[in-house]
Amino acid sequence: MNPTEPTFTAAENNRYSRHLLLPEIGVAGQQKLKAAKVLVVGCGGLGCPVLQYLAAAGVGTLGLLDFDSVDESNLQRQVLYGTADVGRPKAEVAAERLHAQNPFIELRPHQTLLSAANALTLFADYDLVVDCSDNFATRYLVSDACVLLGKPLVFGAIFKFEGQVSVFNYQNGPTYRCLHPVPPAPGEAPNCAEIGVLGVLPGLVGTLQAAEALKIILELGEVLSGRLLLVDALSMRFQTIRFRAVAANQQLTALAPDYAAFCGDAPAEAAPARAAEISADELKAWQQSGRPLQLLDVREPHEHARRSIGGQLIPLGQLAGQLAGLEPAVPVVVHCASGVRSQKAAQLLLAEGFVEVYSLRNGLADY
C-alpha cells in the first residue's frame, strides 16, 4: 500500500488526533489509512464491528459486500441496524450509518451475491479483504480470490460462545486452504440460525479482525499470519495455534466453478428432493379445520421449553430412532426454529415411507 500523501482538513486532524499522537502512527500512518481501500465481505454480526472501527479509524475507502436484508433476528448482535431497518438491504443501511459516523471516507455498497463469476472483479480494486461471511462456500471463494489477486485476507468466524481470527495470504504466508484443506462434511457445521450465538461474541471477534486490518495497513506489530487465535467467551480464554503454509494449497490457477458444490451445500444427483413446505397461515388454517395432522417439533428440549406450538417433540438427532411413535399414513408437519432442521427431518420421513410430509417454512419465525 503506497499512499499518495493525502492531506487532512482541520476537522480530520481533530477527529484523528488520538492516532496522530501515537508515534507509531502519526501523520504518515493516518495517511496510509486514508489511502487504503478495504473490502468487507458480509455486513452481519462480524461485519458490523469491523466496518464501524475501520470507518472510525479513517480507512479512506470501504467496500460493503452483502446481498442480504435486515431481519429482526439480526438485531440481537448486528449493531449497525435498528428495528426500523428490518427488510432493508444491509449494505445500504450500513453505508448510511457509517457515513453519519465518518463523512470523510468513501463508502461503496455492493448489494450483490458473491460468486466465482464476479469475485475477482469485485476484489480487484481493494488492497485488503476482511472475511465476515458465515458459511464455508463463501470462505473458500474469498480465500481463493485473494490468493489469485495477491490480496491479504483477515478472517473471522464465530460458533455459539467461541470465535476464531487469523490472517491469510499475507506476504506469501499460509492461506485458508492451508488451515482447512477440505471443507467439513454437510451437516457438520450448523449455522447460528440453528444453534444460536452469544450476542456480544461477533463484537469481540470483529473488533479483533479490525485490529488486524489496521495493523496490516499501518505495517505495525505482529500480524496473525500462520496463527489461529481461538476465543472462548465463557472462560474468557485466548489461545493461539500455529499452522504452516502448504505449497499445494497455495498454487491456485483459477477459481472453482461452484463453491457450493465443493462444500457439499449444493444438491448432488442422488440427494433427496426438498420436502414440500407449508406456511404458518396454512398450518393454522389446517389446525382450525380439524383435519387429521401430526405436528412434529425437531428442536432441542431447551428450545421447546421456551416456546411451543404443540405437537410431539423429537429432536432431529433422535428422530431416526423414534419413528415408531409416528403414524406413516397420517400427514406430518415438521417445524423447528428457522426451517432448516425441519426440512432435513421431512426428507428423512419421506425416505422412510411416510406418505404426506411438510416442512414449516421459516419455522417459528413466522408462526
Stockholm file with secondary structure:
# STOCKHOLM 1.0

chainA/1-367         MNPTEPTFTAAENNRYSRHLLLPEIGVAGQQKLKAAKVLVVGCGGLGCPVLQYLAAAGVGTLGLLDFDSVDESNLQRQVLYGTADVGRPKAEVAAERLHAQNPFIELRPHQTLLSAANALTLFADYDLVVDCSDNFATRYLVSDACVLLGKPLVFGAIFKFEGQVSVFNYQNGPTYRCLHPVPPAPGEAPNCAEIGVLGVLPGLVGTLQAAEALKIILELGEVLSGRLLLVDALSMRFQTIRFRAVAANQQLTALAPDYAAFCGDAPAEAAPARAAEISADELKAWQQSGRPLQLLDVREPHEHARRSIGGQLIPLGQLAGQLAGLEPAVPVVVHCASGVRSQKAAQLLLAEGFVEVYSLRNGLADY
#=GR chainA/1-367 SS CCCCCCCCCHHHHHHTHHHHTSTTTHHHHHHHHHHCEEEEECCSTTHHHHHHHHHHHTCSEEEEECCCBCCGGGGGTCTTCCGGGTTSBHHHHHHHHHHHHCTTSEEEEECSCCCTTTHHHHHTTCSEEEECCCSHHHHHHHHHHHHHHTCCEEEEEEEBTEEEEEEESSTTCCCHHHHCSSCCCTTSSCCHHHHCBCTTHHHHHHHHHHHHHHHHHHTCSCCCBTEEEEEETTTTEEEEEECCCCGGGTCCCSCCSCHHHHTTCSCCTTSCCCCEEECHHHHHHHHHHTCCCEEEECSCHHHHHHCCCSSEECCHHHHTTCGGGSCTTSCEEEECSSSHHHHHHHHHHHHTTCSSEEEETTGGGCC
#=GC SS_cons         CCCCCCCCCHHHHHHTHHHHTSTTTHHHHHHHHHHCEEEEECCSTTHHHHHHHHHHHTCSEEEEECCCBCCGGGGGTCTTCCGGGTTSBHHHHHHHHHHHHCTTSEEEEECSCCCTTTHHHHHTTCSEEEECCCSHHHHHHHHHHHHHHTCCEEEEEEEBTEEEEEEESSTTCCCHHHHCSSCCCTTSSCCHHHHCBCTTHHHHHHHHHHHHHHHHHHTCSCCCBTEEEEEETTTTEEEEEECCCCGGGTCCCSCCSCHHHHTTCSCCTTSCCCCEEECHHHHHHHHHHTCCCEEEECSCHHHHHHCCCSSEECCHHHHTTCGGGSCTTSCEEEECSSSHHHHHHHHHHHHTTCSSEEEETTGGGCC
//
